[in-house]
Structure formats: structure tokens, C-alpha cells
Amino acid sequence: MESGKAGFSATGKLQGALFSECAEWIWEQLQEDGYQLAGELIELILQTERELGIHTLSLPEIAILIADEFKMRGISGSPFAIEPPLIQAVLEWEDEFLGFAAIPRVES
């Protein structure tokens, strides 16, 4: 999923090509950390975070809310569940990317 698809309309600074670059960079970092997951899941996490308007909350809060949202939507992982610790790892790398891009999380 890319920003702009499936009814998603980004309003912050992290959108378009920068959104895709962020998701790809996070995927690369997670691969180096030993996580095996699809890049689309990272985009879905970032997209859902913005759809729900929760990207300004603390990372643990965001991770729990996204995990709950995925359960409500029937989104699951296989062979492993999409749990808050995995989501939080994505969010922590997102923070790193935002720092490199000089974008405060509240403006992302």
C-alpha cells in the first residue's frame, strides 16, 4: 500500500515519495535487526497510525492502539501475530527516519 491508495490521504509532511522512502528504510533496518516481515506491513502500520490520528501519542500507546485496530479489522500475521512489540519497533525506526528528515513527529 502506498500513501494515496485505498482512500488514505496523508496530510502531514510524511507523504508521497517520502512516505515510501521511510517505509523502505524502516524495512531495511528491521531486516538487519533480524525481523522478517513484508514491507507492506510497515506501510500499513504507518498508514493506520495516521488514519487514526494517533501519531502524536507515545510509541507504546500507538503500538497497542494499532494492534487493537488490526484485530478489529481482521488483519493478522502468519506464522506470527502482529503484536505491539513489533509495531513499536517499526515506530522507533520511524522516529529515527523523522529525525534524519528533520520532521517532528507531530508534523509527520
HURA-V538632 format. One line per field, one symbol per residue. phi: phi as a letter, one per 20 degrees, with the letter a starting at -180 (. if undefined). Layout:
BEGIN
phi->???
END
This chain:
BEGIN
phi->.dgoelmecfdefeblffffffffffgfffffenfdbfffffffffffgegemdfeffgfffgfffffffffemecdbedfedgffffffffffgfffffeldfgfee
END
